[in-house]
Amino acid sequence: MNPTTMMSQGDIFQPLTKQGGFAELCTALYERELLVLSQLNVASTVSLQRRLKSVPYYVQQAARGMLEQSFPLELDQQNASWQAPQKARLNFTETQRKKLQAWLLKGARLGVVTVVYDFNQTLQRVVLDSIDRIDFAKRRVHLNQFGWFDFDGKSLEIDDQGYQHWQLARPDSQSLTPALCGHQWNHKGRTEPRTLSLREVLLATTLKWDK
């Protein structure tokens, strides 16, 4: 083989080797996603096969993205997760509301990742989603998973029990830390962090950390 070719191939993998943890991240993400797929009630074997085929691509993309991101959080490579101290409780302040309004009017765009506070009475958490529609005339924004919100961040959707407990937040350090670390709270306070889905990890790898 041509030495030049060998060198160029080595250069491709060198950054990942230097940062380390690529294999560990891939293993953790594979295990996580395979567990999710094993619990799905899929319509056919063909649809499951299609999902399985795409797993290697998205897992490797997620692992690379996690290594390349420079979040001010600790990256746990063995568990493919980010770590940071957890607040005693989950709050959404009036200051956060005003920052959200300004961001939606000036910085929001299609495809951008944002944050949703889930104030469910049983288990509170913070999750990532992305914008797929913006209606400036009616001052509302639509997220891929959680539906419509007004520019105050209030959800315009109701859950299966008829409750509105989602709150849109600007993606900044205050909201991204609990979202990326999977922080959760119940009626007693802090509880065990949840594991981010592969979709959320992929969304996280496109983020730019904003103070």
TIRO-2110 file (N, C-alpha, C; in Angstrom, 1 decimal):
// TIRO-2110
0.8, -1.2, 0.0, N, 1, A
0.0, 0.0, 0.0, CA, 1, A
0.9, 1.2, 0.0, C, 1, A
0.5, 2.3, -0.7, N, 2, A
1.2, 3.5, -0.8, CA, 2, A
1.3, 4.2, 0.6, C, 2, A
2.5, 4.5, 1.1, N, 3, A
2.7, 5.1, 2.4, CA, 3, A
1.9, 6.4, 2.6, C, 3, A
1.7, 7.2, 1.5, N, 4, A
0.9, 8.4, 1.6, CA, 4, A
-0.6, 8.1, 1.9, C, 4, A
-1.1, 7.0, 1.3, N, 5, A
-2.4, 6.5, 1.6, CA, 5, A
-2.6, 6.1, 3.0, C, 5, A
-1.6, 5.3, 3.5, N, 6, A
-1.6, 4.9, 4.9, CA, 6, A
-1.6, 6.0, 5.9, C, 6, A
-0.8, 7.1, 5.6, N, 7, A
-0.8, 8.2, 6.4, CA, 7, A
-2.1, 9.0, 6.5, C, 7, A
-2.7, 9.1, 5.3, N, 8, A
-4.0, 9.8, 5.3, CA, 8, A
-5.1, 9.1, 6.0, C, 8, A
-5.1, 7.7, 6.0, N, 9, A
-6.0, 6.9, 6.7, CA, 9, A
-5.8, 7.1, 8.2, C, 9, A
-4.5, 7.1, 8.6, N, 10, A
-4.2, 7.3, 10.0, CA, 10, A
-4.6, 8.6, 10.5, C, 10, A
-4.5, 9.6, 9.7, N, 11, A
-4.9, 11.0, 10.1, CA, 11, A
-6.3, 11.1, 10.4, C, 11, A
-7.2, 10.3, 9.7, N, 12, A
-8.6, 10.3, 9.8, CA, 12, A
-9.0, 9.9, 11.3, C, 12, A
-8.3, 8.8, 11.7, N, 13, A
-8.7, 8.3, 13.0, CA, 13, A
-7.9, 8.8, 14.2, C, 13, A
-6.8, 9.6, 13.9, N, 14, A
-5.9, 10.1, 15.0, CA, 14, A
-6.6, 10.9, 16.0, C, 14, A
-7.5, 11.9, 15.6, N, 15, A
-8.2, 12.8, 16.6, CA, 15, A
-9.0, 11.9, 17.5, C, 15, A
-9.7, 10.9, 17.1, N, 16, A
-10.5, 10.1, 17.9, CA, 16, A
-9.6, 9.3, 18.9, C, 16, A
-8.5, 8.8, 18.4, N, 17, A
-7.6, 8.0, 19.2, CA, 17, A
-7.0, 8.9, 20.3, C, 17, A
-6.6, 10.1, 20.0, N, 18, A
-6.1, 11.1, 20.9, CA, 18, A
-7.1, 11.4, 22.0, C, 18, A
-8.3, 11.7, 21.6, N, 19, A
-9.3, 12.0, 22.6, CA, 19, A
-9.7, 10.8, 23.5, C, 19, A
-9.6, 9.6, 22.9, N, 20, A
-10.0, 8.4, 23.6, CA, 20, A
-11.4, 8.3, 23.9, C, 20, A
-11.8, 7.1, 24.2, N, 21, A
-13.2, 6.9, 24.7, CA, 21, A
-14.2, 6.6, 23.5, C, 21, A
-13.7, 6.7, 22.3, N, 22, A
-14.7, 6.5, 21.2, CA, 22, A
-15.3, 5.1, 21.3, C, 22, A
-14.5, 4.1, 21.5, N, 23, A
-15.1, 2.7, 21.6, CA, 23, A
-16.0, 2.6, 22.8, C, 23, A
-15.6, 3.2, 23.9, N, 24, A
-16.5, 3.1, 25.1, CA, 24, A
-17.8, 3.7, 24.9, C, 24, A
-17.8, 4.9, 24.2, N, 25, A
-19.0, 5.6, 23.9, CA, 25, A
-19.9, 4.8, 23.0, C, 25, A
-19.3, 4.3, 21.9, N, 26, A
-20.1, 3.5, 21.0, CA, 26, A
-20.7, 2.3, 21.7, C, 26, A
-20.0, 1.6, 22.5, N, 27, A
-20.5, 0.4, 23.2, CA, 27, A
-21.7, 0.8, 24.1, C, 27, A
-21.5, 1.9, 24.9, N, 28, A
-22.6, 2.3, 25.7, CA, 28, A
-23.9, 2.7, 24.9, C, 28, A
-23.6, 3.4, 23.8, N, 29, A
-24.8, 3.9, 23.0, CA, 29, A
-25.4, 2.7, 22.3, C, 29, A
-24.6, 1.7, 21.8, N, 30, A
-25.2, 0.5, 21.2, CA, 30, A
-26.1, -0.2, 22.2, C, 30, A
-25.6, -0.5, 23.4, N, 31, A
-26.3, -1.2, 24.4, CA, 31, A
-27.6, -0.5, 24.7, C, 31, A
-27.6, 0.8, 24.8, N, 32, A
-28.7, 1.6, 25.2, CA, 32, A
-29.8, 1.5, 24.1, C, 32, A
-29.3, 1.7, 22.8, N, 33, A
-30.3, 1.7, 21.7, CA, 33, A
-30.9, 0.3, 21.4, C, 33, A
-30.1, -0.7, 21.6, N, 34, A
-30.6, -2.1, 21.4, CA, 34, A
-31.6, -2.5, 22.4, C, 34, A
-31.4, -2.0, 23.6, N, 35, A
-32.4, -2.2, 24.7, CA, 35, A
-33.7, -1.5, 24.3, C, 35, A
-33.6, -0.3, 23.8, N, 36, A
-34.8, 0.4, 23.4, CA, 36, A
-35.6, -0.3, 22.3, C, 36, A
-34.8, -0.8, 21.3, N, 37, A
-35.4, -1.5, 20.2, CA, 37, A
-36.0, -2.8, 20.6, C, 37, A
-35.4, -3.5, 21.6, N, 38, A
-35.9, -4.8, 22.0, CA, 38, A
-37.3, -4.6, 22.7, C, 38, A
-37.6, -3.4, 23.2, N, 39, A
-38.8, -3.2, 23.9, CA, 39, A
-39.9, -2.5, 23.0, C, 39, A
-39.6, -2.3, 21.7, N, 40, A
-40.5, -1.7, 20.8, CA, 40, A
-41.6, -2.7, 20.3, C, 40, A
-42.8, -2.2, 20.1, N, 41, A
-43.8, -3.1, 19.5, CA, 41, A
-43.9, -2.7, 18.0, C, 41, A
-43.0, -3.2, 17.2, N, 42, A
-42.9, -2.8, 15.8, CA, 42, A
-43.9, -3.6, 15.0, C, 42, A
-44.3, -2.9, 13.9, N, 43, A
-45.3, -3.5, 13.1, CA, 43, A
-44.9, -4.7, 12.3, C, 43, A
-43.6, -4.7, 11.9, N, 44, A
-43.1, -5.9, 11.1, CA, 44, A
-41.6, -6.1, 11.4, C, 44, A
-41.1, -7.3, 11.0, N, 45, A
-39.7, -7.6, 11.1, CA, 45, A
-38.9, -6.7, 10.1, C, 45, A
-39.5, -6.3, 9.0, N, 46, A
-38.8, -5.4, 8.0, CA, 46, A
-38.5, -4.1, 8.6, C, 46, A
-39.5, -3.5, 9.3, N, 47, A
-39.3, -2.2, 9.9, CA, 47, A
-38.2, -2.2, 11.0, C, 47, A
-38.2, -3.3, 11.8, N, 48, A
-37.2, -3.5, 12.8, CA, 48, A
-35.8, -3.6, 12.2, C, 48, A
-35.7, -4.4, 11.1, N, 49, A
-34.4, -4.5, 10.4, CA, 49, A
-33.9, -3.2, 9.9, C, 49, A
-34.8, -2.4, 9.4, N, 50, A
-34.4, -1.0, 8.9, CA, 50, A
-33.9, -0.2, 10.1, C, 50, A
-34.6, -0.3, 11.2, N, 51, A
-34.1, 0.5, 12.4, CA, 51, A
-32.7, 0.0, 12.8, C, 51, A
-32.5, -1.3, 12.8, N, 52, A
-31.2, -1.9, 13.2, CA, 52, A
-30.1, -1.5, 12.3, C, 52, A
-30.4, -1.4, 11.0, N, 53, A
-29.4, -1.1, 10.0, CA, 53, A
-28.9, 0.3, 10.2, C, 53, A
-29.7, 1.2, 10.7, N, 54, A
-29.3, 2.6, 10.8, CA, 54, A
-28.6, 2.8, 12.2, C, 54, A
-28.7, 1.9, 13.1, N, 55, A
-28.1, 2.1, 14.4, CA, 55, A
-26.6, 2.4, 14.4, C, 55, A
-25.8, 1.6, 13.6, N, 56, A
-24.3, 1.8, 13.6, CA, 56, A
-24.0, 3.2, 13.2, C, 56, A
-24.6, 3.7, 12.1, N, 57, A
-24.3, 5.1, 11.6, CA, 57, A
-24.6, 6.1, 12.7, C, 57, A
-25.8, 6.1, 13.3, N, 58, A
-26.2, 7.1, 14.3, CA, 58, A
-25.4, 7.0, 15.6, C, 58, A
-25.1, 5.8, 16.0, N, 59, A
-24.2, 5.6, 17.2, CA, 59, A
-22.9, 6.2, 17.0, C, 59, A
-22.2, 5.9, 15.9, N, 60, A
-20.9, 6.5, 15.7, CA, 60, A
-20.9, 8.0, 15.5, C, 60, A
-22.0, 8.5, 14.9, N, 61, A
-22.1, 9.9, 14.7, CA, 61, A
-22.3, 10.6, 16.1, C, 61, A
-23.1, 10.0, 16.9, N, 62, A
-23.3, 10.5, 18.3, CA, 62, A
-22.0, 10.4, 19.1, C, 62, A
-21.3, 9.3, 19.0, N, 63, A
-20.0, 9.2, 19.8, CA, 63, A
-19.0, 10.3, 19.4, C, 63, A
-18.9, 10.5, 18.1, N, 64, A
-17.9, 11.5, 17.6, CA, 64, A
-18.4, 12.9, 18.1, C, 64, A
-19.7, 13.1, 18.0, N, 65, A
-20.2, 14.4, 18.4, CA, 65, A
-20.0, 14.7, 19.9, C, 65, A
-20.1, 13.6, 20.7, N, 66, A
-19.9, 13.8, 22.2, CA, 66, A
-18.4, 14.1, 22.4, C, 66, A
-17.5, 13.5, 21.7, N, 67, A
-16.1, 13.8, 21.9, CA, 67, A
-15.7, 15.2, 21.4, C, 67, A
-16.4, 15.6, 20.4, N, 68, A
-16.0, 16.9, 19.8, CA, 68, A
-16.6, 18.1, 20.5, C, 68, A
-17.7, 17.9, 21.3, N, 69, A
-18.3, 19.0, 22.0, CA, 69, A
-17.5, 19.4, 23.2, C, 69, A
-17.6, 20.7, 23.5, N, 70, A
-16.8, 21.3, 24.6, CA, 70, A
-17.7, 21.9, 25.6, C, 70, A
-18.7, 21.1, 26.0, N, 71, A
-19.6, 21.5, 27.1, CA, 71, A
-18.8, 21.7, 28.4, C, 71, A
-19.2, 22.6, 29.3, N, 72, A
-18.6, 22.7, 30.6, CA, 72, A
-19.2, 21.7, 31.6, C, 72, A
-19.2, 20.4, 31.1, N, 73, A
-19.8, 19.3, 31.9, CA, 73, A
-18.8, 18.2, 31.8, C, 73, A
-18.9, 17.3, 32.8, N, 74, A
-18.0, 16.1, 32.7, CA, 74, A
-18.6, 15.0, 31.8, C, 74, A
-17.8, 14.5, 30.9, N, 75, A
-18.3, 13.4, 30.0, CA, 75, A
-17.9, 12.1, 30.6, C, 75, A
-18.9, 11.3, 30.9, N, 76, A
-18.7, 9.9, 31.4, CA, 76, A
-18.7, 9.0, 30.2, C, 76, A
-17.6, 8.6, 29.7, N, 77, A
-17.5, 7.9, 28.5, CA, 77, A
-18.0, 6.5, 28.6, C, 77, A
-17.9, 5.8, 29.8, N, 78, A
-18.4, 4.5, 29.9, CA, 78, A
-19.9, 4.4, 29.8, C, 78, A
-20.5, 5.4, 30.3, N, 79, A
-22.0, 5.4, 30.3, CA, 79, A
-22.6, 6.3, 29.2, C, 79, A
-21.7, 7.0, 28.4, N, 80, A
-22.2, 7.9, 27.3, CA, 80, A
-23.2, 8.9, 27.9, C, 80, A
-22.7, 9.6, 28.9, N, 81, A
-23.6, 10.6, 29.5, CA, 81, A
-22.7, 11.8, 30.0, C, 81, A
-23.4, 13.0, 30.2, N, 82, A
-22.8, 14.1, 30.8, CA, 82, A
-23.2, 14.2, 32.3, C, 82, A
-22.2, 14.7, 33.1, N, 83, A
-22.5, 14.8, 34.5, CA, 83, A
-22.2, 16.3, 35.0, C, 83, A
-23.1, 16.7, 36.0, N, 84, A
-22.9, 18.0, 36.6, CA, 84, A
-23.8, 18.0, 37.9, C, 84, A
-23.5, 18.8, 38.9, N, 85, A
-24.3, 18.9, 40.1, CA, 85, A
-25.8, 19.2, 39.7, C, 85, A
-26.7, 18.7, 40.5, N, 86, A
-28.1, 18.8, 40.2, CA, 86, A
-28.7, 19.8, 41.2, C, 86, A
-29.6, 20.7, 40.7, N, 87, A
-30.3, 21.6, 41.6, CA, 87, A
-31.3, 20.9, 42.5, C, 87, A
-31.6, 21.5, 43.6, N, 88, A
-32.5, 20.9, 44.5, CA, 88, A
-33.9, 20.7, 44.0, C, 88, A
-34.3, 21.6, 43.1, N, 89, A
-35.6, 21.6, 42.5, CA, 89, A
-35.6, 22.2, 41.1, C, 89, A
-36.7, 21.9, 40.3, N, 90, A
-36.8, 22.5, 39.0, CA, 90, A
-37.7, 23.7, 39.0, C, 90, A
-37.1, 24.8, 38.6, N, 91, A
-37.9, 26.1, 38.5, CA, 91, A
-37.7, 26.7, 37.2, C, 91, A
-38.8, 27.5, 36.7, N, 92, A
-38.7, 28.3, 35.5, CA, 92, A
-39.1, 29.7, 36.0, C, 92, A
-38.1, 30.6, 35.8, N, 93, A
-38.3, 32.0, 36.4, CA, 93, A
-38.8, 32.9, 35.3, C, 93, A
-39.3, 34.1, 35.8, N, 94, A
-39.7, 35.2, 34.9, CA, 94, A
-38.6, 35.7, 34.0, C, 94, A
-37.4, 35.7, 34.6, N, 95, A
-36.2, 36.1, 33.8, CA, 95, A
-36.0, 35.1, 32.6, C, 95, A
-36.1, 33.8, 32.9, N, 96, A
-36.0, 32.9, 31.8, CA, 96, A
-37.1, 33.1, 30.7, C, 96, A
-38.3, 33.5, 31.2, N, 97, A
-39.4, 33.7, 30.2, CA, 97, A
-39.1, 34.9, 29.3, C, 97, A
-38.5, 35.9, 29.9, N, 98, A
-38.2, 37.1, 29.1, CA, 98, A
-37.0, 36.8, 28.1, C, 98, A
-36.0, 36.0, 28.5, N, 99, A
-34.9, 35.6, 27.7, CA, 99, A
-35.5, 34.7, 26.5, C, 99, A
-36.4, 33.9, 26.8, N, 100, A
-37.0, 33.0, 25.8, CA, 100, A
-37.7, 33.9, 24.7, C, 100, A
-38.5, 34.8, 25.1, N, 101, A
-39.2, 35.7, 24.2, CA, 101, A
-38.2, 36.4, 23.3, C, 101, A
-37.2, 37.0, 23.8, N, 102, A
-36.2, 37.7, 23.0, CA, 102, A
-35.5, 36.7, 22.1, C, 102, A
-35.2, 35.5, 22.5, N, 103, A
-34.5, 34.5, 21.7, CA, 103, A
-35.4, 34.1, 20.5, C, 103, A
-36.7, 33.9, 20.8, N, 104, A
-37.6, 33.4, 19.8, CA, 104, A
-37.8, 34.5, 18.7, C, 104, A
-37.8, 35.7, 19.1, N, 105, A
-38.0, 36.8, 18.1, CA, 105, A
-36.7, 37.1, 17.3, C, 105, A
-35.5, 36.8, 17.9, N, 106, A
-34.3, 37.1, 17.2, CA, 106, A
-33.4, 35.9, 16.7, C, 106, A
-33.4, 34.9, 17.5, N, 107, A
-32.5, 33.8, 17.3, CA, 107, A
-33.1, 32.5, 16.8, C, 107, A
-34.4, 32.3, 17.0, N, 108, A
-35.0, 31.0, 16.7, CA, 108, A
-35.0, 30.8, 15.2, C, 108, A
-34.8, 29.6, 14.8, N, 109, A
-34.9, 29.3, 13.3, CA, 109, A
-35.2, 27.8, 13.2, C, 109, A
-35.7, 27.4, 12.0, N, 110, A
-36.0, 26.0, 11.8, CA, 110, A
-34.8, 25.1, 12.0, C, 110, A
-35.1, 24.0, 12.7, N, 111, A
-34.0, 23.0, 13.0, CA, 111, A
-33.2, 23.2, 14.2, C, 111, A
-33.3, 24.4, 14.8, N, 112, A
-32.5, 24.7, 16.0, CA, 112, A
-33.0, 23.9, 17.2, C, 112, A
-32.0, 23.5, 18.0, N, 113, A
-32.4, 22.7, 19.2, CA, 113, A
-32.8, 23.6, 20.3, C, 113, A
-33.8, 23.2, 21.0, N, 114, A
-34.3, 23.9, 22.2, CA, 114, A
-34.6, 23.0, 23.3, C, 114, A
-35.1, 23.6, 24.4, N, 115, A
-35.3, 22.8, 25.7, CA, 115, A
-36.7, 22.9, 26.2, C, 115, A
-37.2, 21.8, 26.7, N, 116, A
-38.6, 21.8, 27.3, CA, 116, A
-38.5, 21.3, 28.7, C, 116, A
-39.1, 22.1, 29.6, N, 117, A
-39.3, 21.7, 31.0, CA, 117, A
-40.6, 20.9, 31.1, C, 117, A
-40.5, 19.7, 31.7, N, 118, A
-41.7, 18.9, 31.9, CA, 118, A
-42.0, 18.9, 33.4, C, 118, A
-43.1, 19.6, 33.7, N, 119, A
-43.5, 19.8, 35.1, CA, 119, A
-44.6, 18.8, 35.5, C, 119, A
-44.4, 17.6, 35.0, N, 120, A
-45.4, 16.5, 35.3, CA, 120, A
-45.4, 16.3, 36.9, C, 120, A
-46.6, 16.1, 37.4, N, 121, A
-46.7, 16.0, 38.9, CA, 121, A
-45.9, 14.8, 39.5, C, 121, A
-45.8, 13.7, 38.7, N, 122, A
-45.2, 12.5, 39.2, CA, 122, A
-43.7, 12.6, 39.1, C, 122, A
-43.2, 13.1, 37.9, N, 123, A
-41.7, 13.1, 37.7, CA, 123, A
-41.4, 14.3, 36.8, C, 123, A
-40.6, 15.2, 37.3, N, 124, A
-40.2, 16.4, 36.5, CA, 124, A
-38.9, 16.2, 35.9, C, 124, A
-38.7, 16.7, 34.7, N, 125, A
-37.4, 16.5, 33.9, CA, 125, A
-37.3, 17.7, 32.9, C, 125, A
-36.1, 17.7, 32.2, N, 126, A
-35.8, 18.7, 31.2, CA, 126, A
-35.3, 17.9, 30.0, C, 126, A
-35.9, 18.2, 28.8, N, 127, A
-35.6, 17.4, 27.6, CA, 127, A
-35.3, 18.3, 26.4, C, 127, A
-34.6, 17.7, 25.5, N, 128, A
-34.2, 18.4, 24.2, CA, 128, A
-35.3, 18.1, 23.1, C, 128, A
-35.5, 19.1, 22.3, N, 129, A
-36.4, 19.0, 21.1, CA, 129, A
-35.9, 20.0, 20.1, C, 129, A
-36.5, 20.0, 18.9, N, 130, A
-36.1, 20.9, 17.9, CA, 130, A
-37.3, 21.6, 17.2, C, 130, A
-37.0, 22.8, 16.7, N, 131, A
-38.1, 23.6, 16.1, CA, 131, A
-38.3, 23.2, 14.7, C, 131, A
-39.6, 22.9, 14.3, N, 132, A
-39.8, 22.6, 12.9, CA, 132, A
-40.8, 23.6, 12.2, C, 132, A
-41.4, 24.5, 13.0, N, 133, A
-42.3, 25.5, 12.4, CA, 133, A
-42.3, 26.8, 13.3, C, 133, A
-42.3, 27.9, 12.7, N, 134, A
-42.4, 29.2, 13.5, CA, 134, A
-43.5, 30.0, 12.9, C, 134, A
-44.5, 30.4, 13.7, N, 135, A
-45.6, 31.2, 13.2, CA, 135, A
-45.5, 32.6, 13.9, C, 135, A
-44.9, 33.5, 13.3, N, 136, A
-44.7, 34.9, 13.9, CA, 136, A
-46.0, 35.6, 14.0, C, 136, A
-46.9, 35.4, 13.1, N, 137, A
-48.2, 36.1, 13.1, CA, 137, A
-49.0, 35.8, 14.3, C, 137, A
-49.0, 34.5, 14.7, N, 138, A
-49.7, 34.1, 15.9, CA, 138, A
-48.8, 33.9, 17.1, C, 138, A
-47.6, 34.3, 17.0, N, 139, A
-46.6, 34.3, 18.1, CA, 139, A
-46.6, 32.9, 18.7, C, 139, A
-46.3, 31.9, 17.9, N, 140, A
-46.2, 30.5, 18.4, CA, 140, A
-45.1, 29.8, 17.6, C, 140, A
-44.6, 28.7, 18.2, N, 141, A
-43.6, 27.9, 17.6, CA, 141, A
-43.9, 26.4, 17.8, C, 141, A
-43.6, 25.6, 16.8, N, 142, A
-43.9, 24.2, 16.9, CA, 142, A
-42.6, 23.4, 17.0, C, 142, A
-42.6, 22.4, 18.0, N, 143, A
-41.5, 21.6, 18.2, CA, 143, A
-41.8, 20.2, 17.6, C, 143, A
-40.7, 19.5, 17.2, N, 144, A
-40.9, 18.2, 16.5, CA, 144, A
-41.6, 17.2, 17.3, C, 144, A
-41.4, 17.2, 18.6, N, 145, A
-42.0, 16.2, 19.5, CA, 145, A
-43.1, 16.7, 20.4, C, 145, A
-42.9, 17.9, 20.9, N, 146, A
-43.8, 18.4, 21.9, CA, 146, A
-44.9, 19.4, 21.4, C, 146, A
-44.9, 19.6, 20.1, N, 147, A
-46.0, 20.4, 19.5, CA, 147, A
-45.9, 21.9, 19.7, C, 147, A
-47.0, 22.6, 19.8, N, 148, A
-47.1, 24.1, 19.8, CA, 148, A
-46.8, 24.7, 21.2, C, 148, A
-46.1, 25.8, 21.2, N, 149, A
-45.9, 26.7, 22.3, CA, 149, A
-46.1, 28.1, 21.9, C, 149, A
-46.6, 28.9, 22.8, N, 150, A
-46.7, 30.4, 22.5, CA, 150, A
-45.3, 31.0, 22.9, C, 150, A
-45.2, 32.3, 22.5, N, 151, A
-43.9, 32.9, 22.7, CA, 151, A
-43.5, 33.2, 24.2, C, 151, A
-44.5, 32.9, 25.1, N, 152, A
-44.2, 33.0, 26.5, CA, 152, A
-43.6, 31.6, 27.0, C, 152, A
-43.6, 30.6, 26.1, N, 153, A
-43.1, 29.3, 26.4, CA, 153, A
-44.2, 28.4, 26.9, C, 153, A
-45.4, 28.8, 27.0, N, 154, A
-46.5, 28.0, 27.5, CA, 154, A
-46.9, 27.0, 26.4, C, 154, A
-47.1, 25.7, 26.8, N, 155, A
-47.5, 24.7, 25.9, CA, 155, A
-49.0, 24.9, 25.5, C, 155, A
-49.3, 24.7, 24.2, N, 156, A
-50.6, 24.8, 23.7, CA, 156, A
-51.2, 23.4, 23.5, C, 156, A
-50.5, 22.4, 24.0, N, 157, A
-50.9, 21.0, 23.8, CA, 157, A
-51.3, 20.5, 25.2, C, 157, A
-52.1, 19.4, 25.2, N, 158, A
-52.5, 18.7, 26.4, CA, 158, A
-52.1, 17.3, 26.3, C, 158, A
-51.8, 16.7, 27.5, N, 159, A
-51.4, 15.3, 27.5, CA, 159, A
-52.7, 14.4, 27.5, C, 159, A
-52.5, 13.1, 27.6, N, 160, A
-53.6, 12.1, 27.6, CA, 160, A
-54.6, 12.3, 28.8, C, 160, A
-54.1, 12.9, 29.8, N, 161, A
-54.9, 13.1, 31.0, CA, 161, A
-55.6, 14.5, 31.0, C, 161, A
-55.3, 15.3, 29.9, N, 162, A
-55.9, 16.6, 29.8, CA, 162, A
-55.1, 17.7, 30.5, C, 162, A
-53.8, 17.5, 30.8, N, 163, A
-53.0, 18.5, 31.5, CA, 163, A
-52.0, 19.2, 30.5, C, 163, A
-51.7, 20.4, 30.9, N, 164, A
-50.6, 21.2, 30.1, CA, 164, A
-49.5, 21.3, 31.1, C, 164, A
-48.4, 20.6, 31.0, N, 165, A
-47.3, 20.7, 31.9, CA, 165, A
-45.9, 20.9, 31.3, C, 165, A
-45.9, 21.3, 30.0, N, 166, A
-44.7, 21.6, 29.3, CA, 166, A
-44.4, 23.1, 29.2, C, 166, A
-43.1, 23.4, 29.4, N, 167, A
-42.7, 24.8, 29.3, CA, 167, A
-41.5, 24.9, 28.4, C, 167, A
-41.6, 25.7, 27.4, N, 168, A
-40.4, 25.9, 26.5, CA, 168, A
-39.4, 26.8, 27.1, C, 168, A
-38.1, 26.6, 27.0, N, 169, A
-37.1, 27.4, 27.5, CA, 169, A
-36.0, 27.7, 26.5, C, 169, A
-35.3, 28.8, 26.7, N, 170, A
-34.2, 29.1, 25.8, CA, 170, A
-33.0, 28.2, 26.1, C, 170, A
-32.4, 27.7, 25.1, N, 171, A
-31.2, 26.8, 25.3, CA, 171, A
-30.0, 27.5, 25.8, C, 171, A
-29.8, 27.6, 27.1, N, 172, A
-28.6, 28.3, 27.7, CA, 172, A
-28.1, 27.4, 28.8, C, 172, A
-27.1, 27.9, 29.5, N, 173, A
-26.5, 27.0, 30.5, CA, 173, A
-27.5, 26.6, 31.6, C, 173, A
-28.4, 27.5, 31.9, N, 174, A
-29.4, 27.2, 33.0, CA, 174, A
-30.3, 26.0, 32.6, C, 174, A
-30.7, 25.9, 31.3, N, 175, A
-31.6, 24.9, 30.9, CA, 175, A
-30.9, 23.7, 30.3, C, 175, A
-29.7, 23.9, 29.7, N, 176, A
-29.0, 22.8, 29.0, CA, 176, A
-28.4, 21.8, 30.0, C, 176, A
-27.9, 22.4, 31.2, N, 177, A
-27.2, 21.5, 32.1, CA, 177, A
-28.2, 20.4, 32.6, C, 177, A
-29.4, 20.7, 33.1, N, 178, A
-30.2, 19.5, 33.5, CA, 178, A
-30.7, 18.7, 32.3, C, 178, A
-30.9, 19.3, 31.2, N, 179, A
-31.3, 18.5, 30.0, CA, 179, A
-30.3, 17.5, 29.6, C, 179, A
-29.0, 18.0, 29.5, N, 180, A
-27.9, 17.1, 29.0, CA, 180, A
-27.5, 16.0, 30.0, C, 180, A
-27.7, 16.4, 31.3, N, 181, A
-27.4, 15.4, 32.4, CA, 181, A
-28.5, 14.5, 32.8, C, 181, A
-29.7, 14.7, 32.2, N, 182, A
-30.8, 13.9, 32.5, CA, 182, A
-31.4, 14.0, 33.9, C, 182, A
-31.2, 15.2, 34.5, N, 183, A
-31.7, 15.4, 35.8, CA, 183, A
-33.2, 15.3, 35.9, C, 183, A
-33.6, 14.7, 37.1, N, 184, A
-35.1, 14.5, 37.3, CA, 184, A
-35.4, 14.8, 38.8, C, 184, A
-36.7, 15.1, 39.0, N, 185, A
-37.1, 15.4, 40.4, CA, 185, A
-38.5, 14.7, 40.6, C, 185, A
-38.8, 14.2, 41.8, N, 186, A
-40.1, 13.8, 42.1, CA, 186, A
-40.6, 14.6, 43.3, C, 186, A
-41.6, 14.2, 44.0, N, 187, A
-42.2, 15.0, 45.1, CA, 187, A
-41.3, 15.1, 46.3, C, 187, A
-40.3, 14.2, 46.4, N, 188, A
-39.3, 14.3, 47.4, CA, 188, A
-38.1, 15.1, 47.1, C, 188, A
-37.9, 15.5, 45.8, N, 189, A
-36.7, 16.2, 45.4, CA, 189, A
-36.0, 15.5, 44.3, C, 189, A
-34.6, 15.6, 44.4, N, 190, A
-33.8, 15.0, 43.4, CA, 190, A
-34.0, 13.5, 43.3, C, 190, A
-34.0, 12.9, 42.1, N, 191, A
-34.1, 11.5, 41.9, CA, 191, A
-33.0, 11.0, 40.9, C, 191, A
-32.9, 9.7, 40.7, N, 192, A
-31.9, 9.2, 39.8, CA, 192, A
-32.0, 9.8, 38.4, C, 192, A
-30.9, 10.3, 37.8, N, 193, A
-30.9, 10.9, 36.4, CA, 193, A
-31.4, 9.8, 35.4, C, 193, A
-32.1, 10.3, 34.4, N, 194, A
-32.5, 9.4, 33.3, CA, 194, A
-31.4, 9.3, 32.3, C, 194, A
-31.5, 8.3, 31.4, N, 195, A
-30.5, 8.2, 30.3, CA, 195, A
-31.1, 8.8, 29.1, C, 195, A
-30.3, 9.7, 28.4, N, 196, A
-30.8, 10.4, 27.2, CA, 196, A
-31.0, 9.4, 26.1, C, 196, A
-32.0, 9.6, 25.3, N, 197, A
-32.2, 8.8, 24.1, CA, 197, A
-31.1, 9.1, 23.1, C, 197, A
-31.0, 8.2, 22.1, N, 198, A
-30.0, 8.4, 21.1, CA, 198, A
-30.4, 9.7, 20.3, C, 198, A
-31.7, 9.9, 20.1, N, 199, A
-32.1, 11.2, 19.4, CA, 199, A
-31.7, 12.4, 20.2, C, 199, A
-31.8, 12.4, 21.5, N, 200, A
-31.4, 13.6, 22.3, CA, 200, A
-29.9, 13.8, 22.2, C, 200, A
-29.1, 12.7, 22.3, N, 201, A
-27.7, 12.8, 22.2, CA, 201, A
-27.3, 13.4, 20.8, C, 201, A
-27.9, 13.0, 19.8, N, 202, A
-27.6, 13.6, 18.4, CA, 202, A
-28.0, 15.0, 18.4, C, 202, A
-29.1, 15.4, 19.0, N, 203, A
-29.5, 16.8, 19.1, CA, 203, A
-28.5, 17.6, 19.8, C, 203, A
-28.0, 17.0, 20.9, N, 204, A
-27.0, 17.7, 21.8, CA, 204, A
-25.7, 18.0, 21.0, C, 204, A
-25.3, 17.1, 20.1, N, 205, A
-24.1, 17.2, 19.4, CA, 205, A
-24.1, 18.4, 18.4, C, 205, A
-25.3, 18.9, 18.2, N, 206, A
-25.4, 20.1, 17.3, CA, 206, A
-25.5, 21.4, 18.0, C, 206, A
-25.5, 21.4, 19.3, N, 207, A
-25.7, 22.6, 20.2, CA, 207, A
-24.4, 23.4, 20.2, C, 207, A
-24.7, 24.7, 20.4, N, 208, A
-23.6, 25.7, 20.7, CA, 208, A
-24.0, 26.2, 22.1, C, 208, A
-23.0, 26.0, 23.1, N, 209, A
-23.3, 26.3, 24.5, CA, 209, A
-23.4, 27.9, 24.6, C, 209, A
-24.6, 28.3, 25.2, N, 210, A
-24.8, 29.7, 25.4, CA, 210, A
-25.0, 30.0, 26.8, C, 210, A
-24.2, 30.9, 27.4, N, 211, A
-24.3, 31.3, 28.8, CA, 211, A
-25.6, 32.1, 29.0, C, 211, A
END
